Amino acid sequence: MHKFVCALSKALTEDELVYLRAQFRLLEPNKDGSVSLENFKMALARNATDVMDESWVPDILSVMGPLGDRKMYFEEFCAAAMHILHLEAVDRWEQIVSTAFEHFEQEGNRVISDEEFCQELGITRKPSPAALSYVQDGIRNSDSKLNLTGYIKLLRGPKLIFMEESST
């Protein structure tokens, strides 16, 4: 999981983490505090109901296949379970994202070029002038690392308009 999303999970309060902790506990973490694909399989099998079509569980597990033998700890689980649009609706959004950016600065911010930032945002073709302008205001001139605006853009993900522009 990208460090920028893990930093976001560190910015949540204990009250905001209660629901995520409950979900994580349902997966019955291993003794080292991690969960694996096997934990997800067992939780789905335990909680499957007649309402679920028999093919539904294998479909979910096939999507999760890339987890393979990897272990996921609570912080990474939180990052995977959070959705930026839900967080932006929270009254504390500005405080959450600011605190998350502080964590990101300490643990994962690095020098990044305009082109690399475009790739991180999912703009895979040659970036258009509009796309380059969009990413440039997210990179500090002083050290070529992401600023808070760039961090928020990274959290929000790709902008389809720029991908379409860059294909022409």
Stockholm file with secondary structure:
# STOCKHOLM 1.0

chainA/1-168         MHKFVCALSKALTEDELVYLRAQFRLLEPNKDGSVSLENFKMALARNATDVMDESWVPDILSVMGPLGDRKMYFEEFCAAAMHILHLEAVDRWEQIVSTAFEHFEQEGNRVISDEEFCQELGITRKPSPAALSYVQDGIRNSDSKLNLTGYIKLLRGPKLIFMEESST
#=GR chainA/1-168 SS CCHHHHHHHHTSCHHHHHHHHHHHHHTCCCTTSCBCHHHHHHHHHHHCCTTSCTTHHHHHHHHTGGGTTCCBCHHHHHHHHCCHHHHHTSTTHHHHHHHHHHHHHHHTCCBCCHHHHHHHTTCCSCCCHHHHHHHHTTBCTTTSBBCHHHHHHHHHCCCHHHHHHHTC
#=GC SS_cons         CCHHHHHHHHTSCHHHHHHHHHHHHHTCCCTTSCBCHHHHHHHHHHHCCTTSCTTHHHHHHHHTGGGTTCCBCHHHHHHHHCCHHHHHTSTTHHHHHHHHHHHHHHHTCCBCCHHHHHHHTTCCSCCCHHHHHHHHTTBCTTTSBBCHHHHHHHHHCCCHHHHHHHTC
//
